[in-house]
């Protein structure tokens, strides 16, 4: 199971390859400011994702900064996590925790 | 102090290997964050500090639970077994000396250097199991034994002036110096191993000295080490050594196992990172 920060990093990299600060900005924008990753949380997530083979380093784009790209395994893991979360939401709806989809 | 330098100080909270791998990238990310932040006041630094503390704690936990776990477990086991064996070897040597004692031997002493060599080599032998190469193992055992022998001899003669703490320090320093010389060139950073060993052997020195005092108590013909009576830890350790029945024996083994486990726990972090690099 992925942590919240790891899932957000994967979601960010699904769109395009990014460097650290690029991911931080994208996640903040994607979640409308709800999730704000600091450098420590971000690189802790990156280190774990690299170790699990879900993302990997790619060649720097414009400057010397290390950028990351999602691997095939990472895409599969992100899909699985999204399915798991969707299933949880469906269960929560059944119990009336969330309003039904209209 | 500017923001980047202050963040550099915060970065030191992370484990060294993580810092080496991601420190520069994190500093870049921090610089961007700082440059584009709407507010750079207390709320910004509160966010950065809480992020650092949380992430550093996770990283330190990762060191224990990920790739170093097996190395850590083996190191704890090596230190525990080493300390227990030290106790058993020291006690066995003392019992043998008492058993074989004859009035003809009156005036003889159990040489501190022989005792030091025995304990140093015993602890060194269990710790050396962590090393991959046979030559490294042999070096570690040989250097631990020889330096502990020299250290014990030196400490016994200087203890009148230096007292109990000095006694342990002299042994620790002797072993540390010898091991540093042996490991220099073999490892990138031998200082970590040397510090671990100095601490381990100093601890064994105090415990061993108490064992000598306890085992030889009452044998007036034997000259005791002048330092033995000065060791403050004696009171705490007194009942752990020279057990008189199997219950006391079990208690002694359990107590020294706990002491070894503590010794391993204190030194496991630098030992793990050093041995992981060595492997």
Interface residues (C-beta under 8 A of the other chain):
Chain A: X19 X20 X21 X24 X36 X38 X39 X40 X41 X42 X43 X44 X46 X47 X48 X51 X65 X66
Chain B: X14 X18 X21 X22 X25 X26 X28 X29 X30 X32 X33 X47 X48 X50 X51 X52 X54 X55 X56 X58 X59 X62 X66
